[in-house]
Amino acid sequence: MRTLRTIVVVLLFAFLLIVMIQNAQPVTFNFLNWHYEVSQLLLVVIVFVVGWLSGFIAAKLTRKKTEDEPSLTPRPR
């Protein structure tokens, strides 16, 4: 199972690297009233990191929440 996970992570990063290399042209990024001219490569990296961080934080918060809750099974004596 661990090797499968490693293979999936390597394939994901390879895919991301290919997408980043092919999309290096500048694009206009609009957010509310702000307009930025950034490289599409940089934008892909930023979106990837923000998505990864939000998933990581959500996983940590849900794991901590379940560890803090009292167990409903009786403790052995």
N, C-alpha and C positions, 0 to 999 in steps of 0.2 A: 504494500500500500504506500509505503514511504517513497519507493522508487517511482511509482505512478505520479505521485504529487510532484516530485522533482522534475519529471519529464514534462508535466503540464506547466510548471513554472518556467522552465527553460523555453518551451514552445511559445508561451505568452510573451516573454521578453524578446524572443526572436521576431515574433510578429510585430510587436511594438517598435522594434528597431527598424524593421523594413518599412513600416508606415511612416516613421519619423524621417527616414532618409528620403523617401519619395515625396514628402510634403514639407519642403523647406522654404517655399515662397512666402512672402509677407502677406498677411491678411489684416483686415480691420476688425477689431474686436469692439463691439458696442455693448455697454452695460449701463442701463438707465440713461443718463446724459453724458457719460464718459465715452470717448472714442480713442482707442489705442491702435497703433500699427505695430503688430508683433509678428514674429516668425510663426508659421503654422506648426513647425516642429516644437517650438517652445510651448505653444498652446496645448498641443497633444500631451506633452510631458506634464504640464500643470494639471490638466484635467485627470490624467492617470494618477498622479500623486494625491490629489484631493479625493478622488474616488477610493483609492486604497486606504488613505487615512480615515475616511469616514466609515468604511467597512471595518477597519481594525478597531476603531473606538467603539462602534456599535457592538462588536463582538465582545470586547472587554467589559462594556457596561452590562450587557445581558448576562455574561458569565459571573460577574461579581454579584449581581442581583440574585442569581439562583444560589450562590454560595452563602449569602447572608440570611436567606430564608430558613426557618427552622424545619427540620426533617419531620415528616409525618409518620415515619416508621419508628416503632419502639426501639430503644437502645438495648443491646444485649447486656445481661448482668454478669 
